[in-house]
Each structure stands twice: as structure tokens, then as C-alpha cells.
């Protein structure tokens, strides 16, 4: 399978615990995005990388959220001291980046569903 | 304030054409519009993308008027398998990625 892969698919944790999610993008894509999606809502943009550089992180929900992409390949999203309000689907997407003037199409993984008890 | 707005739900019957409109009043000159389809427990799947006028591919058409403040996704001859949530995404000024709240399409036999 050469699509975007996310791991785990489901995560159940207790309030106050830290959780980390992994995303493996399509191999030739140099842009990687993280979103949060709650029930009945559209995906909410959190952050994105171009290669290893995090170009936008102001939309991260709080300082408990952080993301890394150390070698410009896979990425991790960490939530520290989880709260019940963090329960949601966390989606990762990747896209190629070109300077052709055309918008870059994002391809999404299946997501990681987080439940905070 | 950038905002992307869609109807919450639509109903249709098999074989009909379905048109879903998205409003994006603050769209800028170089902002693209992208539509996605999402089934339960799956990530969104790309349908079509456009910048102006009309774009057509094998599954849908996208109509964008001259003022670009709205766009319409057109699905020809829908089937039961097209029952899903459809999202409009606008990348406002490169980096402000805002999805609409989604339109839940229900196709009936």
C-alpha cells in the first residue's frame, strides 16, 4: 500500500496521560499536514511541514500539542496531559509541493481515533 | 474572517444530478478550492480541485463563478454508494486551510 499510513488506528487513554501518533506520508510527498476532526465537523487544521521544517504551527490547539518531522519523512503528533476534550479523530495528510502555480492536492490517511477517559 | 460554509445535508435519488454549493466570501486571487468525500471511519478522499470557471474529471464537475465567492460541486447520476459527507476546502492565502462543516448527502433508491 503506497497511501498515507497512520498508527495506531485507535487509542484509548486516561486523562492526564501523554499520547503520540505516527504518520507515514506517501514517499515522494514533501508536505505533511495534521488535522483534528470531531464528530459532525469538518477537519480542523493544526499544523504542516515542508520536509522537516514546520511552516505553520499557530493553529495547534494549545501548548500541550506538538508535532515533529525530524528527517522529513514520517511525523509524530504528541498530546501531553490529555483532557477529555481532546477526544477526536486525528488525521494526517501529505501532498507533493511544486512551484508550478497549482495548488497541491492532499491525500489523507484513515486517521487515529483518540478516546480520553 | 475567512470562512467556508456549506449546507448541512441534502437528499437525492439514484440517477439524479446533485449540486452542492460552498460559500467562501474572503477567497483571494490565488486561493484554490478542493472538494473531498468522506465515508465513516475513513479519511477524506480527493474528488476535484479548481481555481476558476469549470473543471471536470471522471467523477465530478466543479463550477466557479467569476467572483469566486462560491463554488458548486456537481455529481452526475448519483448512486447509493455516493452516500457520504462532502467537504469543501479552501487554502486561504497559502497556509490557512479551512474546511467547510460538510454536507451529508443521502442517496435513496
Interface residues (C-beta under 8 A of the other chain):
Chain A: X4 X33 X40 X41 X42 X43 X44 X45 X48 X55 X56 X91 X93 X102 X103 X105 X106 X107 X108 X109 X110 X111 X113
Chain B: X4 X32 X34 X36 X41 X42 X43 X44 X45 X46 X49 X51 X87 X89 X91 X95 X96 X97 X98 X99 X100 X101 X102
